[in-house]
Amino acid sequence: MLTQKSNDNLVIASLWLLMFSASSQLMIIAPILPQIGKQLNIDIAIQGTLVTSYALMLGIFALVMGPISDKVGRRRILLFGTGAMACALVLHNLAFDYYSFLTVRALAGAAGGILSGASVSYVGDYFPYERRGWANGWIATGIAAGQIMGVPLGTILAEWYGVYGPFSLFAITMFAAFLLIWLVVPQPAVQRHDGALTITTVLKKYLAMIRKPQIAATAAIYGVMYAGFSLYVVYLPTWLTSVFGVSGHEIASLFFVGGIASVITGPNAGRLSDRIGRKEIIVTSCLGLAVVMILTTAILSSFWMSYILFILIMMFVAARISPFQALVSEIVPDEQRGAMMSLTIALGQIGLGLGGAAAGIIYTGLGFASNTFFGAASVLLMAILVWRFIAEPELKKKAEKSSPILHVIQEKQAVS
């Protein structure tokens, strides 16, 4: 009979493989974007819309599936999403021009929307709050592993078999995640939404949530966080290729070393946030990330320097992911967590999509230095919003215990 620790590890392994597959098929777009443009005859100015197509569909389906996951349970949604993503990735082999590739990316985005809120919410359902930083930190290393293994392998497959090769690979790993979730991931015993699930009730639920300042701020944070990412990262490989004449293998090696930095940083940042609090780590990492972003074009005089820069970029990115996800998972009760996470992730994907579309216009019109400026501005705005509007649940509880009078004052302020 398996122990609780063994069960926890199997759950983390399943969600890790899901995260690896989903993030790899998304991250591979940037390194092979020049090859996609060349093979499918897509103009450089609109290549960023391939990210937009994925992101907007992810946002729409995340909004739809969040309340459904609150009612039917996270496990069913994870199974449906992993199966749908595997099928969508297989369909990439049928793309032959800009519009067909845009379509299959939209289908993959729809599957990503099914998965996004459910995967994050499952951690909140299954693990207690004091262990969510640790759990999110380990699961987030799936993203780093995508950089270490997925992107290099995908780049090699793209050079050998064309742009379809990477997506076939990640279809296989996503199907493996489907099997693991089916076999070892249970449905947590949490309160589910027991009311009627109609378009009207869902819209009212979202409107009621967005009226709360902390949830509205969280949604805005996701938006600027993902917008800053796409403004900077989508055209970074294109800029490095044009300035230093590097190959796809060299771009892949950049993601490789950045992934190693993420693997080291993510779990440690999660554990540290469990002990000292989330907000300080999130804000500090945002400030460091903004500085490194905006200095990119000024300090890179040769390609080897980009390794140091990208290591720092990925360390700061990894340091804010798991603490932030753990922080926002406690904002609402269990039965609303799926809807809340889906709402915020959906708005985040809108930010990613708009950023991806704007990145191409900015890059071709103003140059990559402008991409770094707008990306850094988005990161700084995230830091301000986190510090100003997002409460630290554990610290709040300590304050209430130590000062009942302060608790009354805070409640009156919240009402007003």
Buried (B, 14 or more C-beta within 10 A) or exposed (E): EEEEEEBBBBBBBBBBBBBBBBBBBBBBBBBBBBBBBEBBEBEBEBBBBBBBBBBBBBBBBBBBBBBBBBBBBBBBBBBBBBBBBBBBBBBBBEBEEBEBBBBBBBBBBBBBBBBBBBBBBBBBBBBEBEBBBBBBBBBBBBBBBBBBBBBBBBBBBBBEEBBBBBBBBBBEBBBBBBEBBBEBBEBBEBEBBEEEBEEEEBEEBBEEBBEBEBBBBBBBBBBBBBBBBBBBBBBBBBBBBBBBEBEBEBBBBBBBBBBBBBBBBBBBBBBBBBEEBBBBBBBBBBBBBBBBBBBBBEEBEEBEEBBEBBBBBBBBBBBBBBBBBBBBBBBBEBBBBBBBBBBBBBBBBBBBBBBBBBBBEBBBEEEBBBBBBBBBBBBBBBBEBBEEBBBBBBEEEEEBEEEEEEBEEBEEEEEE
